[in-house]
């Protein structure tokens, strides 16, 4: 973990937006009009997917991928101007939130400004063409970080944006040398000492694949030396395998508990049910009650929580990155009230500073307990959404469910779990 990372980041909620698909206009102004609603969810940080011009050469779909960037220092004219972007950031700040932007430093579009002006910054392939080591990423060209002049350009660019925004989400950051990120963090701190660094860390299988091919791919333990927060892809595969019936739930729970001792004391994971690269939560969990339990457990896990725009309206369609594919703001059941209440629970100091332990009861009821001194915060989440008897291991009495305000009667260390998530505070 970066030595300066504060545990209070675990109290925060992040909201991810793809500007093109967030509103009919697909502009910064379209996002600005929605900031009040987003803030009301309990959001602390707005993360904007790439805001830069998109390459045209070998582009995917009619509009191209935002991750095939033509100019790191420019603004996608679809969204507005640089002044429009600065105004959006200003309005985000006025709503009491921070703004981070996507940084895509492993590659550019093959017709990028860098490709035209500094072809020496790119990996060399037979025939001299610019492309990616990943055959599926045919619309981009990989950068070569053996060239230290590239480092200087990229860091100068980060410093430029750090004067405007509050931090960066760094795309496939493990594919770039750790020393680059360490130097970048040090230099950016001269402009913005409070800059937030979020790494899209990668799955274990992807790390091993790259290492077999003798390419850099940093583990979470490595990437957390430079970053404040990283994805929880180290356990996500086990979550999906459970939903598919391929692995027991206990394997996922064991991996969550392992994070408590394999990472430094101030580790922060980004917890999510969905993101722009993964299926929607409602598509994974069509049963309403089961979705409610997993949504609550995601907020209750130690770390920062991510909401992907449209998740609160139970969208089942993951928007296409390569064309206009609007978020459906009228689909499904509205989870906004539940998310708002969970965001309030998330702000409790014990969720940042307490030690967390997760266990299974009856093979399907998740019990998670934060403990700090004599204080406890415990959550119960049933992966079947069923009624059962939960074992609370707390003194008999009437407790308040922090999610919905209802009373929970504990007798003989047990209570009736009625299928909906329960969070109890014991002081």
ZAZA-393724 format. One record per residue (C-alpha): residue in one letter; x negated, y, z. Coordinates in steps of 0.2 Angstrom, whole numbers, plus 2048, in hexadecimal, padded with zeros to 3 digits. Each point is the difference from the previous one (the first is absolute). Layout:
<res=A, c1=X, c2=Y, c3=Z>
...
END
This chain:
<res=X, c1=800, c2=800, c3=800>
<res=X, c1=7FA, c2=812, c3=7FD>
<res=X, c1=7FA, c2=805, c3=811>
<res=X, c1=80A, c2=810, c3=800>
<res=X, c1=811, c2=7F7, c3=7FC>
<res=X, c1=80D, c2=804, c3=80D>
<res=X, c1=80C, c2=7F3, c3=806>
<res=X, c1=80E, c2=80C, c3=800>
<res=X, c1=801, c2=7FD, c3=7ED>
<res=X, c1=809, c2=7F0, c3=805>
<res=X, c1=80F, c2=80B, c3=805>
<res=X, c1=802, c2=807, c3=7EE>
<res=X, c1=80C, c2=7FC, c3=7F2>
<res=X, c1=7FB, c2=802, c3=7EE>
<res=X, c1=80B, c2=802, c3=7F1>
<res=X, c1=7FA, c2=7FC, c3=7EE>
<res=X, c1=807, c2=809, c3=7F1>
<res=X, c1=7FD, c2=7FE, c3=7ED>
<res=X, c1=805, c2=811, c3=7FA>
<res=X, c1=805, c2=7FB, c3=7EF>
<res=X, c1=80E, c2=7F4, c3=807>
<res=X, c1=805, c2=809, c3=810>
<res=X, c1=80C, c2=80C, c3=7F8>
<res=X, c1=809, c2=803, c3=7EF>
<res=X, c1=7F4, c2=80F, c3=7FD>
<res=X, c1=7F1, c2=7F5, c3=804>
<res=X, c1=7F6, c2=810, c3=806>
<res=X, c1=7F8, c2=806, c3=810>
<res=X, c1=810, c2=80B, c3=802>
<res=X, c1=80B, c2=7F1, c3=800>
<res=X, c1=7F6, c2=7F9, c3=80E>
<res=X, c1=800, c2=810, c3=80A>
<res=X, c1=813, c2=800, c3=7FF>
<res=X, c1=800, c2=7EF, c3=80A>
<res=X, c1=7F4, c2=805, c3=80E>
<res=X, c1=80D, c2=804, c3=80D>
<res=X, c1=808, c2=7EE, c3=7FE>
<res=X, c1=7EF, c2=7F8, c3=800>
<res=X, c1=7FB, c2=80A, c3=810>
<res=X, c1=810, c2=7FA, c3=808>
<res=X, c1=7FB, c2=7EE, c3=7FE>
<res=X, c1=7F2, c2=804, c3=80D>
<res=X, c1=7F2, c2=801, c3=7F2>
<res=X, c1=7EF, c2=807, c3=805>
<res=X, c1=7F6, c2=7FE, c3=7F0>
<res=X, c1=806, c2=801, c3=7ED>
<res=X, c1=7F5, c2=7F6, c3=7F5>
<res=X, c1=801, c2=805, c3=7ED>
<res=X, c1=7FB, c2=7F3, c3=7F3>
<res=X, c1=7F3, c2=807, c3=7F4>
<res=X, c1=805, c2=812, c3=7FA>
<res=X, c1=7F3, c2=802, c3=7F2>
<res=X, c1=801, c2=800, c3=7ED>
<res=X, c1=802, c2=7EE, c3=7F9>
<res=X, c1=7F6, c2=7F9, c3=7F2>
<res=X, c1=807, c2=7FC, c3=7EF>
<res=X, c1=7F4, c2=7F3, c3=7F9>
<res=X, c1=806, c2=7EE, c3=803>
<res=X, c1=80E, c2=807, c3=80C>
<res=X, c1=80D, c2=7F4, c3=807>
<res=X, c1=812, c2=804, c3=7FC>
<res=X, c1=806, c2=810, c3=7F9>
<res=X, c1=7FA, c2=80C, c3=80D>
<res=X, c1=7F0, c2=7F7, c3=806>
<res=X, c1=7FA, c2=7FB, c3=812>
<res=X, c1=7FC, c2=80D, c3=80C>
<res=X, c1=7F1, c2=7F5, c3=805>
<res=X, c1=7F9, c2=803, c3=7EF>
<res=X, c1=7FA, c2=812, c3=804>
<res=X, c1=7F9, c2=80C, c3=7F2>
<res=X, c1=7FA, c2=80E, c3=80B>
<res=X, c1=7FD, c2=7FE, c3=813>
<res=X, c1=800, c2=813, c3=802>
<res=X, c1=810, c2=803, c3=7F6>
<res=X, c1=813, c2=7FF, c3=803>
<res=X, c1=80C, c2=7F6, c3=7F6>
<res=X, c1=80A, c2=80D, c3=7F6>
<res=X, c1=810, c2=7F5, c3=801>
<res=X, c1=800, c2=804, c3=813>
<res=X, c1=7FC, c2=813, c3=7FF>
<res=X, c1=7F0, c2=80B, c3=802>
<res=X, c1=7F3, c2=801, c3=80D>
<res=X, c1=809, c2=80E, c3=808>
<res=X, c1=810, c2=7F5, c3=800>
<res=X, c1=7F6, c2=7F3, c3=809>
<res=X, c1=7F9, c2=80C, c3=80D>
<res=X, c1=812, c2=806, c3=803>
<res=X, c1=806, c2=7EE, c3=803>
<res=X, c1=7F1, c2=7FD, c3=80D>
<res=X, c1=805, c2=811, c3=808>
<res=X, c1=812, c2=7FA, c3=802>
<res=X, c1=7FB, c2=7EF, c3=806>
<res=X, c1=7F6, c2=809, c3=80E>
<res=X, c1=80E, c2=80C, c3=804>
<res=X, c1=80B, c2=7F0, c3=803>
<res=X, c1=7F3, c2=7FA, c3=80D>
<res=X, c1=7F8, c2=7F3, c3=7F5>
<res=X, c1=7F0, c2=7FD, c3=7F8>
<res=X, c1=7FC, c2=7FC, c3=7EE>
<res=X, c1=7F4, c2=7F3, c3=7F9>
<res=X, c1=7FC, c2=7FC, c3=7EE>
<res=X, c1=7FB, c2=7F1, c3=7F7>
<res=X, c1=7ED, c2=7FE, c3=7FB>
<res=X, c1=7FC, c2=7F4, c3=7F2>
<res=X, c1=7ED, c2=7FF, c3=800>
<res=X, c1=7FD, c2=7EE, c3=7F9>
<res=X, c1=805, c2=805, c3=7EE>
<res=X, c1=807, c2=80E, c3=7F5>
<res=X, c1=80A, c2=7FF, c3=7F0>
<res=X, c1=7F4, c2=7FC, c3=7F1>
<res=X, c1=803, c2=811, c3=7F8>
<res=X, c1=7FD, c2=809, c3=811>
<res=X, c1=7F6, c2=810, c3=801>
<res=X, c1=7F2, c2=7F6, c3=809>
<res=X, c1=800, c2=7F3, c3=7F2>
<res=X, c1=7FE, c2=80E, c3=7F3>
<res=X, c1=7F3, c2=80B, c3=809>
<res=X, c1=7F7, c2=7F3, c3=80B>
<res=X, c1=801, c2=7EE, c3=7F7>
<res=X, c1=7F1, c2=7FC, c3=80B>
<res=X, c1=80B, c2=7FF, c3=80F>
<res=X, c1=809, c2=7F1, c3=7FA>
<res=X, c1=7FC, c2=7ED, c3=800>
<res=X, c1=7F8, c2=7F9, c3=7F1>
<res=X, c1=809, c2=7F2, c3=7F6>
<res=X, c1=7FA, c2=7F7, c3=7F1>
<res=X, c1=804, c2=80A, c3=7F0>
<res=X, c1=7FF, c2=810, c3=80A>
<res=X, c1=812, c2=802, c3=803>
<res=X, c1=808, c2=807, c3=810>
<res=X, c1=80B, c2=7F4, c3=80A>
<res=X, c1=803, c2=7F7, c3=810>
<res=X, c1=7F9, c2=7F1, c3=808>
<res=X, c1=813, c2=7FB, c3=803>
<res=X, c1=807, c2=7FA, c3=7F0>
<res=X, c1=812, c2=805, c3=806>
<res=X, c1=7FB, c2=812, c3=801>
<res=X, c1=7FE, c2=803, c3=7EE>
<res=X, c1=804, c2=813, c3=801>
<res=X, c1=7F1, c2=805, c3=80B>
<res=X, c1=7ED, c2=800, c3=800>
<res=X, c1=7F5, c2=7FC, c3=80F>
<res=X, c1=7F4, c2=80C, c3=807>
<res=X, c1=7EE, c2=7FC, c3=805>
<res=X, c1=7FB, c2=805, c3=811>
<res=X, c1=7EE, c2=7FB, c3=7FD>
<res=X, c1=7FF, c2=811, c3=7F9>
<res=X, c1=7FE, c2=80D, c3=80E>
<res=X, c1=804, c2=80F, c3=7F5>
<res=X, c1=812, c2=7F8, c3=800>
<res=X, c1=800, c2=801, c3=813>
<res=X, c1=7FD, c2=813, c3=800>
<res=X, c1=80E, c2=803, c3=7F3>
<res=X, c1=80D, c2=7F5, c3=80A>
<res=X, c1=7FB, c2=808, c3=810>
<res=X, c1=802, c2=812, c3=7FA>
<res=X, c1=811, c2=7FB, c3=7F9>
<res=X, c1=805, c2=7F9, c3=811>
<res=X, c1=7FA, c2=810, c3=809>
<res=X, c1=80A, c2=80B, c3=7F3>
<res=X, c1=810, c2=7F6, c3=805>
<res=X, c1=7FC, c2=800, c3=812>
<res=X, c1=802, c2=813, c3=800>
<res=X, c1=813, c2=7FD, c3=7FB>
<res=X, c1=806, c2=7EF, c3=807>
<res=X, c1=7FE, c2=7F7, c3=811>
<res=X, c1=7F8, c2=7F0, c3=7FA>
<res=X, c1=7FE, c2=7F2, c3=7F3>
<res=X, c1=807, c2=7EF, c3=7FD>
<res=X, c1=7F2, c2=7F8, c3=7F6>
<res=X, c1=805, c2=7F3, c3=7F3>
<res=X, c1=7F7, c2=7EF, c3=801>
<res=X, c1=7F3, c2=808, c3=80A>
<res=X, c1=7F7, c2=7F0, c3=804>
<res=X, c1=7FA, c2=7FF, c3=7EE>
<res=X, c1=7F5, c2=80F, c3=803>
<res=X, c1=7F0, c2=800, c3=80B>
<res=X, c1=802, c2=803, c3=812>
<res=X, c1=7F1, c2=80D, c3=800>
<res=X, c1=80A, c2=80A, c3=7F4>
<res=X, c1=80F, c2=801, c3=80B>
<res=X, c1=7F5, c2=804, c3=810>
<res=X, c1=7F8, c2=80E, c3=7F7>
<res=X, c1=810, c2=807, c3=7F9>
<res=X, c1=808, c2=800, c3=811>
<res=X, c1=7F2, c2=80A, c3=807>
<res=X, c1=800, c2=80C, c3=7F2>
<res=X, c1=813, c2=803, c3=800>
<res=X, c1=7FF, c2=803, c3=813>
<res=X, c1=7F7, c2=810, c3=7FC>
<res=X, c1=810, c2=806, c3=7F7>
<res=X, c1=80D, c2=7F7, c3=80A>
<res=X, c1=7FA, c2=7F8, c3=810>
<res=X, c1=811, c2=7F9, c3=804>
<res=X, c1=802, c2=7F7, c3=7EF>
<res=X, c1=809, c2=7F0, c3=800>
<res=X, c1=7F9, c2=7F1, c3=7F7>
<res=X, c1=80B, c2=7F2, c3=7FB>
<res=X, c1=7F9, c2=7F1, c3=7F6>
<res=X, c1=80A, c2=7F4, c3=7F5>
<res=X, c1=7F6, c2=7F1, c3=807>
<res=X, c1=803, c2=7F0, c3=7F6>
<res=X, c1=805, c2=7EE, c3=803>
<res=X, c1=7F3, c2=7F3, c3=806>
<res=X, c1=802, c2=7F6, c3=7F0>
<res=X, c1=7FB, c2=80F, c3=7F6>
<res=X, c1=7F1, c2=804, c3=80A>
<res=X, c1=7FA, c2=7EE, c3=7FD>
<res=X, c1=803, c2=801, c3=7EE>
<res=X, c1=7F6, c2=810, c3=7FE>
<res=X, c1=7F2, c2=7F9, c3=80A>
<res=X, c1=7FF, c2=7F0, c3=7F6>
<res=X, c1=7FE, c2=80B, c3=7F1>
<res=X, c1=7F2, c2=80A, c3=809>
<res=X, c1=80A, c2=810, c3=801>
<res=X, c1=802, c2=80B, c3=80F>
<res=X, c1=810, c2=7FD, c3=80A>
<res=X, c1=800, c2=807, c3=812>
<res=X, c1=809, c2=7F6, c3=80E>
<res=X, c1=80B, c2=80A, c3=80C>
<res=X, c1=7F3, c2=800, c3=80D>
<res=X, c1=7F4, c2=808, c3=7F4>
<res=X, c1=80D, c2=80D, c3=7F9>
<res=X, c1=805, c2=805, c3=811>
<res=X, c1=7EF, c2=807, c3=804>
<res=X, c1=804, c2=80F, c3=7F4>
<res=X, c1=814, c2=800, c3=800>
<res=X, c1=80C, c2=804, c3=80E>
<res=X, c1=80E, c2=7F4, c3=7FA>
<res=X, c1=800, c2=7F1, c3=7F4>
<res=X, c1=80E, c2=7F5, c3=7F9>
<res=X, c1=805, c2=7F0, c3=809>
<res=X, c1=7FE, c2=7F5, c3=7F0>
<res=X, c1=7F5, c2=7F5, c3=80C>
<res=X, c1=810, c2=7F9, c3=807>
<res=X, c1=80D, c2=805, c3=7F2>
<res=X, c1=7FD, c2=7EF, c3=7F7>
<res=X, c1=805, c2=7F6, c3=80F>
<res=X, c1=810, c2=80B, c3=802>
<res=X, c1=805, c2=7FD, c3=7EE>
<res=X, c1=7FB, c2=7ED, c3=801>
<res=X, c1=80C, c2=7FF, c3=80F>
<res=X, c1=80E, c2=808, c3=7F6>
<res=X, c1=7FD, c2=7F3, c3=7F2>
<res=X, c1=800, c2=7F2, c3=80C>
<res=X, c1=7EE, c2=7FC, c3=7FD>
<res=X, c1=7F9, c2=803, c3=811>
<res=X, c1=807, c2=800, c3=811>
<res=X, c1=804, c2=811, c3=809>
<res=X, c1=7F3, c2=7FC, c3=80D>
<res=X, c1=7F2, c2=802, c3=7F4>
<res=X, c1=805, c2=812, c3=7FC>
<res=X, c1=802, c2=804, c3=813>
<res=X, c1=7EF, c2=7F8, c3=804>
<res=X, c1=7F8, c2=80B, c3=7F3>
<res=X, c1=808, c2=810, c3=807>
<res=X, c1=7F9, c2=7FB, c3=811>
<res=X, c1=7EF, c2=7FD, c3=7F9>
<res=X, c1=7FF, c2=812, c3=7FA>
<res=X, c1=800, c2=806, c3=812>
<res=X, c1=7EF, c2=7F8, c3=803>
<res=X, c1=7F7, c2=7FF, c3=7EF>
<res=X, c1=801, c2=813, c3=7FD>
<res=X, c1=7FA, c2=80F, c3=80B>
<res=X, c1=80B, c2=806, c3=80E>
<res=X, c1=805, c2=80F, c3=7F6>
<res=X, c1=805, c2=7F7, c3=7F0>
<res=X, c1=810, c2=806, c3=7F6>
<res=X, c1=809, c2=7F5, c3=7F4>
<res=X, c1=80D, c2=807, c3=7F4>
<res=X, c1=810, c2=7F5, c3=803>
<res=X, c1=80C, c2=7FE, c3=7F2>
<res=X, c1=80E, c2=7F5, c3=7F9>
<res=X, c1=7FE, c2=807, c3=7EE>
<res=X, c1=7F5, c2=80C, c3=7F6>
<res=X, c1=7FF, c2=805, c3=7EE>
<res=X, c1=7F6, c2=7F0, c3=7FC>
<res=X, c1=80B, c2=7F4, c3=809>
<res=X, c1=812, c2=7FA, c3=7FF>
<res=X, c1=80E, c2=80A, c3=809>
<res=X, c1=804, c2=7FB, c3=812>
<res=X, c1=812, c2=7FD, c3=7FB>
<res=X, c1=7FB, c2=7F5, c3=7F2>
<res=X, c1=7F5, c2=7F6, c3=80B>
<res=X, c1=80D, c2=800, c3=80F>
<res=X, c1=812, c2=801, c3=7F8>
<res=X, c1=808, c2=7FB, c3=811>
<res=X, c1=805, c2=811, c3=808>
<res=X, c1=7FD, c2=7FA, c3=812>
<res=X, c1=7EF, c2=7F7, c3=7FC>
<res=X, c1=7FB, c2=810, c3=7F7>
<res=X, c1=804, c2=80B, c3=80F>
<res=X, c1=7F5, c2=7F4, c3=80B>
<res=X, c1=7F1, c2=801, c3=7F5>
<res=X, c1=802, c2=813, c3=7FD>
<res=X, c1=800, c2=802, c3=813>
<res=X, c1=7F1, c2=7F4, c3=803>
<res=X, c1=7F6, c2=809, c3=7F2>
<res=X, c1=802, c2=811, c3=80A>
<res=X, c1=7FC, c2=7F7, c3=810>
<res=X, c1=7F0, c2=7F8, c3=7FA>
<res=X, c1=7F0, c2=809, c3=806>
<res=X, c1=7FB, c2=80D, c3=7F2>
<res=X, c1=807, c2=80D, c3=7F5>
<res=X, c1=811, c2=7FC, c3=7F7>
<res=X, c1=802, c2=803, c3=7EE>
<res=X, c1=811, c2=803, c3=7F7>
<res=X, c1=801, c2=7FF, c3=7ED>
<res=X, c1=80C, c2=80D, c3=7F9>
<res=X, c1=811, c2=7F6, c3=7FE>
<res=X, c1=7FD, c2=7F3, c3=80D>
<res=X, c1=80B, c2=80A, c3=80C>
<res=X, c1=80E, c2=7FE, c3=7F3>
<res=X, c1=7FD, c2=7ED, c3=7FE>
<res=X, c1=7FA, c2=802, c3=7EE>
<res=X, c1=7FD, c2=7EE, c3=7F8>
<res=X, c1=7F7, c2=807, c3=7F0>
<res=X, c1=7EE, c2=804, c3=802>
<res=X, c1=7FE, c2=810, c3=7F4>
<res=X, c1=7F5, c2=7FD, c3=7F1>
<res=X, c1=7F1, c2=80A, c3=801>
<res=X, c1=7FF, c2=802, c3=7ED>
<res=X, c1=810, c2=808, c3=7FB>
<res=X, c1=80E, c2=80B, c3=808>
<res=X, c1=809, c2=7F4, c3=80C>
<res=X, c1=809, c2=80A, c3=80E>
<res=X, c1=802, c2=7FB, c3=812>
<res=X, c1=812, c2=7FC, c3=803>
<res=X, c1=806, c2=80B, c3=80E>
<res=X, c1=811, c2=7F8, c3=800>
<res=X, c1=7FC, c2=7ED, c3=801>
<res=X, c1=803, c2=7F4, c3=80F>
<res=X, c1=802, c2=804, c3=812>
<res=X, c1=7F8, c2=810, c3=806>
<res=X, c1=7F3, c2=7FC, c3=80D>
<res=X, c1=7FB, c2=812, c3=804>
<res=X, c1=808, c2=800, c3=811>
<res=X, c1=7F7, c2=7F0, c3=805>
<res=X, c1=7EF, c2=807, c3=7F9>
<res=X, c1=803, c2=810, c3=80A>
<res=X, c1=802, c2=7F7, c3=810>
<res=X, c1=7F1, c2=7F4, c3=7FD>
<res=X, c1=7F6, c2=810, c3=7FC>
<res=X, c1=804, c2=807, c3=811>
<res=X, c1=7FB, c2=7F0, c3=808>
<res=X, c1=7F0, c2=800, c3=7F6>
<res=X, c1=7FB, c2=810, c3=808>
<res=X, c1=7FF, c2=7F8, c3=812>
<res=X, c1=7EE, c2=802, c3=806>
<res=X, c1=7FF, c2=7ED, c3=805>
<res=X, c1=802, c2=7FC, c3=7ED>
<res=X, c1=7EF, c2=809, c3=7FD>
<res=X, c1=7F6, c2=7FC, c3=810>
<res=X, c1=808, c2=7EF, c3=806>
<res=X, c1=7FA, c2=7EF, c3=7FD>
<res=X, c1=80C, c2=7F6, c3=7F5>
<res=X, c1=803, c2=7ED, c3=801>
<res=X, c1=80C, c2=7F7, c3=7F4>
<res=X, c1=808, c2=7EF, c3=803>
<res=X, c1=80E, c2=7F5, c3=7F9>
<res=X, c1=80F, c2=7F9, c3=80A>
<res=X, c1=80A, c2=7F2, c3=7F9>
<res=X, c1=7F6, c2=800, c3=7F0>
<res=X, c1=809, c2=80F, c3=7F9>
<res=X, c1=802, c2=80E, c3=80D>
<res=X, c1=7F1, c2=80C, c3=800>
<res=X, c1=7FC, c2=808, c3=811>
<res=X, c1=7F3, c2=80E, c3=800>
<res=X, c1=7FA, c2=808, c3=810>
<res=X, c1=7F5, c2=810, c3=802>
<res=X, c1=7F9, c2=802, c3=811>
<res=X, c1=7F7, c2=80F, c3=808>
<res=X, c1=7FD, c2=7FF, c3=812>
<res=X, c1=811, c2=7FC, c3=808>
<res=X, c1=809, c2=806, c3=7F1>
<res=X, c1=807, c2=7F4, c3=7F3>
<res=X, c1=809, c2=802, c3=7F0>
<res=X, c1=807, c2=7F0, c3=7F9>
<res=X, c1=809, c2=7FC, c3=7EF>
<res=X, c1=80B, c2=7F1, c3=7FB>
<res=X, c1=802, c2=7FD, c3=7ED>
<res=X, c1=809, c2=7F1, c3=7F9>
<res=X, c1=7FA, c2=7FA, c3=7EF>
<res=X, c1=810, c2=7F7, c3=7FE>
<res=X, c1=80B, c2=80E, c3=807>
<res=X, c1=809, c2=7F3, c3=80B>
<res=X, c1=807, c2=801, c3=811>
<res=X, c1=7F5, c2=7F7, c3=80E>
<res=X, c1=7FA, c2=802, c3=811>
<res=X, c1=7F0, c2=80A, c3=802>
<res=X, c1=7F3, c2=7FE, c3=80D>
<res=X, c1=7FB, c2=812, c3=806>
<res=X, c1=7F5, c2=7FC, c3=80F>
<res=X, c1=805, c2=810, c3=809>
<res=X, c1=80A, c2=804, c3=810>
<res=X, c1=813, c2=7FD, c3=800>
<res=X, c1=80A, c2=810, c3=7FC>
<res=X, c1=808, c2=80B, c3=7F3>
<res=X, c1=7F4, c2=806, c3=7F2>
<res=X, c1=803, c2=80C, c3=7F2>
<res=X, c1=7FD, c2=7FA, c3=7EE>
<res=X, c1=7F5, c2=80E, c3=7F9>
<res=X, c1=807, c2=7FD, c3=7EE>
<res=X, c1=812, c2=802, c3=803>
<res=X, c1=802, c2=806, c3=812>
<res=X, c1=80B, c2=7F1, c3=805>
<res=X, c1=7FD, c2=7F7, c3=811>
<res=X, c1=7F7, c2=7F0, c3=801>
<res=X, c1=803, c2=7F5, c3=810>
<res=X, c1=7F1, c2=7F6, c3=805>
<res=X, c1=804, c2=7F2, c3=80C>
<res=X, c1=7F4, c2=7F2, c3=805>
<res=X, c1=7F3, c2=808, c3=7F4>
<res=X, c1=80C, c2=7FD, c3=7F2>
<res=X, c1=80D, c2=809, c3=7F5>
<res=X, c1=80C, c2=7FD, c3=7F2>
<res=X, c1=7F8, c2=805, c3=7F0>
<res=X, c1=80F, c2=804, c3=7F4>
<res=X, c1=7F6, c2=800, c3=7EF>
<res=X, c1=7FB, c2=812, c3=7FF>
<res=X, c1=7EF, c2=806, c3=806>
<res=X, c1=7FD, c2=805, c3=812>
<res=X, c1=7F2, c2=80B, c3=807>
<res=X, c1=7FF, c2=802, c3=813>
<res=X, c1=7F6, c2=80C, c3=80B>
<res=X, c1=7FA, c2=7FA, c3=811>
<res=X, c1=7F8, c2=80E, c3=80B>
END
